[in-house]
Amino acid sequence: MSKSILHIAPQNFAGMPYDFMKMQSESGYKTRLVTIFQNTLNFEEDLTLGFKLPVNKAAKIWRDSKMTGLKYYKPKNILESTYFKLRDFKNSKKIDSFIEEYKLYDYDIYHFDGGMDFYRDLRFAKELKRRGKKIVCCYFGSDLRSRGVFKELDEMSDLNLTVEYDHLQLHKNIHYLFFPFDVKKANYRFVQSGRLKIIHSPTNRLYKGTDKILEVIDDLKKSYDFDFILAEHIPREKLLEMKRECNLSIDQVGGELGGSGYGRNSIENLAMGLPTITEFFGEYLDFLPENPFITCDINNLRDTIIKFVENLDILKEYSEKGRNWIEKYHSYEAVNKRVEELYSEYGI
């Protein structure tokens, strides 16, 4: 009899928690995903509590201010502590009813995708541990860098996973995974045309280096002829349509919040056949096997773009290499094999 797995995530951020659930479902596990907050980017949902995550300017400033490297989470002041206590109290009736309705204590393995409980006091995770359940914490990005790790949940976790290279330096006991992507759903298409068409689709301008990228683009436009699309706050299906008409993407270059490399956006690009420019810091560039990206920093972004403006033909090689690389390292089959190896190693 196969094991049952419940994924719990603050949001279905970039569709990654859903892809983990879907990967394991297709591999024979009974799986569900519960998200705490509403998804604002139209990614698929399974079960959701549907709470609204504050997205006003003050909330964004508060979250960005926490990007200072790994730490254990603790309230910044009495106001923050009081806010989360009141929020837990306000939401407790709905959460407890949801747990009972969907029998959320009846699973074998629990993935806290983002390393966060339904409650700030971790009462759900503590009850799971009391019942002898297996707990896995999986970190997807700024969750570990900004908010920090919940110390008690970290101590309860039987296995820690991450899809971010820099987390390997931030957490003393964590394992890297290529995050799963449903490659079969992404139709490969290389846009062969006589004109370079670049797209940049940031979710966070500061993190992606958008303002610096735009300065380079504006300067290049004075001397070179190419198209550039800044795609912000675009419905998901519309964004995919826009990507299909482009032959180069810029993911993140010159960001200021500690991130580098690639995420779901880049994976989607490569699977579609869209070559992607992104920045890698330090040893990360050598960490990836058969690295398929066009790598540069903000200082040589201009020269990198000029290279493709003047010779579009070389993009075809990057396009084919990217698609093959996604199939080899990010497919459901490849990632699930690694997850099962870690389950076995840690007695899960």
Buried (B, 14 or more C-beta within 10 A) or exposed (E): EEBBBBBBBBBBBBBBBBBBBBBBBBBEBBBBBBBBBBBEBEBEBBBBBEBEEEEEEEEEEBBBEBBEEBBEBEEEEEEEEEBEBEEBEEBEEEBBEBBEEEEBBEBBBBBBBBBBBBBBBBBBBBEBBEEEBBBBBBBBBBBBBBBBBBEBBBEBBBBBBBBBBBBBEBBEEBBBBBBBBBBEEBEBBBBEEEEBBBBBBBBBBBBBBBEBBBBBBEEBEEEBEBBBBBBEEBEEEEBEEBBBBBBBBBBBBBBBBBBBBBBBBBBBBBBBBBBBBBBBBEEBBEEBEEBBBBBBBBEEBBEBBBBBBEEBEEBBEBBBBBBBBBBBBBBBEBBBEBBBEBBEEBEB
